[in-house]
Amino acid sequence: MSKLNIAVHTPARLGEGPSWDAENNRLLWVDIESYKVHVYDPQTGQDQAYDVGEHVGAVVPYRGDVVVVALRSGFHTYHLSTGELKAIEDPESDKATNRFNDGKCDSLGRFWAGTMSLHDESKAGSLYCLEEGKTVRTMVRDVSTSNGLGWSPDEQMMYYIDTPTRSIDRFDFDLAAGEITNRTSVISVPEDFGFPDGMTVDSEGMLWVAHWGGARVTRWNPLNGELLEQIEVPADQVTSCCFGGPDLEDLYITTARIGISEERLVETPDAGSVFVIRPGVKGQKTHAYGRVHQAD
């Protein structure tokens, strides 16, 4: 495993939702509380921020400079060059105190993203699935803080985190139908690790989990619940991670500054930055939204 480095040195309030845009060799990520979509180019080291005007929980590649975002007001396309936002659908138009949180696409280009209460209400959110040309489907109800998502390499299983439960859950996944069944807990995260937040799955099927309040990323075997590795991060609020780079060998890690005392921020001045490390295993590719249409 290589040394942990800073990819983007920035005081993000709530850095989250990294996804690798392979078509353009860049990292997409968001600062939820600052209403920003970020685009980081590892070749130049430049990070560009785009203000979308409201909470943005997740961003995924779509077509060229158009990405898809999960905003407080629902799913939209966003044109990075022009700043144009186009609404797709808002499945929670009747829930003014909720916002979207984490999300990502499966290999058929469906965008899975979930919600949470802005006021810490329990079980106020849901997990949704957006498929191009179809109405949004509600996949999981009574969610408190919808977070990490990922799929096994053979796409037979989907993993999911509802943060306050401290559980990493597994569903049987039907790729063709976009359906999930048989939810079961496969890992229970110890209290001294903080709360499980964002997640990614590597090419070997192991889970990489970011820990809110835990200052670390962990690697787990979901088949037996074994903790395999830990990466210490010099930021208490570690929010998510994803693999990127030309060969998917780089693990990007997002962090946040909210909820940390001024005294603690003096001790952890890099909190809010995006970190990167080569853990010695490759990831799976980030899938773009509407993959079938992209291939045309």
C-alpha positions in Angstrom: 0.0 0.0 0.0 1.3 3.4 -0.9 1.4 6.5 1.3 -1.8 8.6 1.8 -1.6 11.9 -0.1 -3.8 14.9 -0.6 -5.3 15.1 -4.1 -7.4 18.2 -3.5 -6.4 20.5 -0.7 -9.6 22.2 0.2 -11.8 23.0 3.3 -14.9 21.2 2.0 -17.7 21.5 4.5 -19.2 18.1 3.5 -17.1 16.5 0.8 -19.0 13.4 -0.5 -20.0 11.2 -3.4 -16.8 10.7 -5.5 -17.2 9.0 -8.8 -14.6 8.4 -11.5 -15.5 9.8 -15.0 -13.5 7.3 -17.1 -14.5 8.9 -20.4 -12.8 12.2 -19.3 -10.2 10.8 -16.9 -11.4 12.9 -14.0 -12.9 12.7 -10.5 -16.4 14.0 -9.9 -17.3 14.8 -6.2 -19.6 17.1 -4.3 -19.6 19.4 -1.3 -23.1 18.9 -0.1 -23.4 21.8 2.3 -21.7 24.3 0.0 -24.0 23.4 -2.9 -21.0 22.5 -5.1 -20.1 19.9 -7.8 -16.4 19.5 -8.1 -14.3 18.2 -11.0 -10.8 17.2 -10.3 -8.2 16.5 -13.1 -5.4 14.3 -11.7 -3.1 15.1 -14.6 -3.2 18.9 -14.0 -4.0 18.8 -10.4 -6.8 21.3 -11.0 -10.1 21.2 -9.1 -13.0 23.2 -10.5 -16.1 23.9 -8.4 -19.6 24.5 -9.8 -22.4 26.1 -7.7 -25.7 24.3 -8.3 -27.6 26.4 -5.8 -28.9 23.8 -3.4 -27.8 20.7 -1.5 -26.2 18.2 -3.9 -25.9 14.6 -2.5 -24.4 12.8 -5.5 -23.0 13.2 -9.0 -22.5 10.6 -11.7 -21.1 10.9 -15.3 -23.6 11.0 -18.1 -22.5 12.4 -21.5 -19.4 14.6 -22.0 -19.8 17.7 -19.9 -23.3 16.8 -18.8 -23.6 15.0 -15.5 -26.6 13.8 -13.4 -27.0 15.1 -9.9 -29.2 14.2 -7.0 -30.2 17.5 -5.5 -32.4 18.5 -2.6 -35.1 19.0 -5.3 -34.6 15.7 -7.0 -32.8 14.3 -10.0 -31.4 16.7 -12.6 -29.0 16.9 -15.5 -26.3 19.5 -15.1 -24.2 21.0 -17.9 -20.8 21.8 -16.5 -19.9 24.2 -19.3 -23.2 26.2 -19.3 -24.5 25.7 -15.8 -27.8 24.6 -17.1 -29.9 22.5 -14.8 -32.7 20.3 -16.2 -35.1 18.6 -13.8 -35.7 14.9 -14.4 -38.0 13.9 -11.5 -38.4 14.7 -7.8 -39.7 11.6 -5.9 -39.9 13.6 -2.7 -41.5 16.8 -3.8 -43.8 16.5 -0.8 -40.9 16.2 1.7 -39.5 19.7 2.1 -37.2 18.8 5.0 -35.4 15.9 3.2 -32.4 16.0 0.9 -30.6 13.5 -1.3 -27.4 11.9 0.0 -25.2 9.2 -1.6 -25.8 7.5 -4.9 -24.2 5.7 -7.9 -25.1 3.8 -11.0 -25.3 0.1 -11.7 -23.8 -1.4 -14.9 -27.0 -0.8 -16.9 -26.9 2.9 -16.1 -29.6 3.1 -13.5 -28.9 5.8 -10.8 -29.5 4.5 -7.3 -29.6 7.3 -4.7 -31.2 7.8 -1.3 -32.5 10.5 1.0 -32.3 11.7 4.6 -33.9 14.2 6.9 -32.2 17.6 7.3 -33.4 17.5 10.9 -32.1 14.0 11.9 -35.6 12.5 11.8 -35.4 8.7 12.0 -36.6 6.7 9.0 -37.7 9.7 7.0 -35.8 8.8 3.9 -35.9 6.2 1.1 -33.6 4.6 -1.5 -34.7 5.3 -5.1 -33.8 4.0 -8.5 -33.8 6.3 -11.6 -33.8 4.6 -15.0 -33.6 6.7 -18.1 -37.0 7.1 -19.7 -38.8 5.6 -16.7 -40.5 6.8 -13.6 -38.4 6.8 -10.4 -39.0 3.6 -8.3 -38.8 3.5 -4.5 -36.6 0.6 -3.6 -36.2 0.8 0.2 -38.4 2.7 2.6 -37.9 3.9 6.3 -34.3 4.9 5.8 -32.6 7.3 8.3 -29.4 8.2 6.4 -29.1 6.6 3.0 -25.4 6.1 2.3 -22.9 3.7 0.8 -23.8 1.6 -2.2 -21.9 -1.0 -4.2 -22.2 -4.2 -6.2 -20.3 -7.5 -6.2 -18.1 -8.1 -9.2 -20.5 -10.7 -10.5 -23.4 -8.3 -10.0 -25.4 -10.9 -8.0 -25.3 -8.8 -4.8 -25.8 -5.1 -3.9 -24.4 -3.7 -0.7 -26.1 -0.8 1.2 -25.5 1.3 4.3 -28.2 3.1 6.4 -25.6 4.9 8.6 -27.3 5.0 12.1 -27.8 1.2 12.0 -24.1 0.7 11.9 -24.9 -2.2 9.6 -23.6 -3.0 6.1 -26.5 -4.9 4.4 -26.5 -7.2 1.4 -29.4 -7.7 -1.1 -29.7 -10.2 -3.8 -29.5 -8.2 -7.0 -31.3 -8.9 -10.3 -29.4 -6.8 -12.8 -31.8 -7.3 -15.7 -34.9 -6.2 -13.7 -33.1 -3.7 -11.4 -34.7 -5.4 -8.4 -33.3 -6.1 -4.9 -34.5 -8.8 -2.5 -33.5 -10.7 0.7 -31.9 -7.9 2.7 -29.5 -9.2 5.4 -26.8 -7.7 7.5 -23.3 -8.9 6.7 -21.1 -6.6 8.8 -21.8 -4.7 12.1 -19.4 -1.8 12.5 -18.0 -1.4 16.0 -18.8 1.8 17.9 -15.2 2.9 18.2 -14.9 2.9 14.4 -17.4 5.8 14.1 -20.4 5.4 11.7 -20.2 3.6 8.3 -20.7 6.2 5.6 -19.9 5.9 1.9 -18.6 2.7 0.3 -17.0 1.2 -2.7 -16.4 -2.5 -3.8 -13.0 -3.5 -5.2 -12.3 -6.0 -8.1 -11.9 -8.8 -5.5 -15.4 -8.2 -4.1 -14.1 -6.6 -0.8 -15.9 -3.6 0.7 -14.1 -0.3 1.3 -16.0 1.7 3.9 -15.5 5.4 5.0 -16.1 6.1 8.7 -17.9 9.3 9.9 -16.3 10.1 13.2 -13.8 7.3 12.8 -10.9 9.0 10.9 -10.4 5.9 8.7 -11.4 3.8 5.7 -11.7 0.1 6.3 -11.7 -3.0 4.0 -14.0 -5.9 4.8 -14.7 -9.3 3.4 -18.6 -9.4 3.1 -18.6 -13.2 2.9 -17.4 -13.7 6.5 -17.4 -10.2 8.0 -13.7 -10.1 8.5 -11.9 -6.8 8.8 -9.0 -6.9 6.4 -7.3 -3.5 6.4 -7.5 0.0 7.8 -6.3 3.3 6.3 -5.9 6.1 8.9 -7.1 9.5 7.5 -6.1 12.8 9.2 -9.7 14.0 9.2 -12.4 12.7 11.7 -15.3 12.9 9.3 -14.4 10.5 6.5 -17.4 10.4 4.1 -16.8 8.2 1.1 -14.3 6.6 -1.3 -14.1 5.4 -4.9 -11.5 3.9 -7.2 -10.2 6.0 -10.1 -7.3 6.5 -12.4 -6.6 4.9 -15.8 -6.2 1.4 -14.2 -8.6 2.0 -11.2 -5.6 1.7 -8.8 -6.2 4.9 -7.0 -8.5 5.1 -4.0 -10.0 8.6 -3.6 -11.3 9.5 -0.2 -13.6 12.4 0.6 -13.8 14.1 4.0 -15.8 16.9 5.8 -15.2 19.7 8.3 -18.8 20.0 9.7 -19.4 18.8 13.2 -15.7 19.3 14.2 -14.7 21.7 16.9 -12.3 24.6 16.1 -9.8 23.1 18.5 -9.9 19.8 16.7 -9.6 21.5 13.3 -6.4 23.1 14.4 -5.1 19.5 15.0 -6.5 18.2 11.7 -6.1 21.2 9.3 -6.6 19.0 6.2 -10.1 18.0 7.1 -12.4 18.6 4.1 -9.7 17.6 1.6 -9.8 14.8 -0.9 -7.1 12.2 -0.2 -5.7 9.5 -2.5 -3.8 6.3 -1.9 -2.8 3.2 -3.9 -4.0 0.3 -1.7 -2.6 -2.4 -3.9 -5.9 -3.7 -5.3 -7.9 -2.4 -8.2 -11.5 -1.1 -8.1 -14.5 -1.7 -10.3 -15.4 1.0 -12.9 -17.8 3.8 -12.1 -20.8 3.4 -14.4 -22.3 6.4 -16.2 -26.0 7.1 -16.2 -28.0 5.8 -19.1 -25.2 3.5 -20.2 -27.3 1.8 -23.0 -27.8 5.2 -24.8 -24.1 6.1 -24.3 -23.0 3.1 -26.3 -25.0 4.2 -29.4 
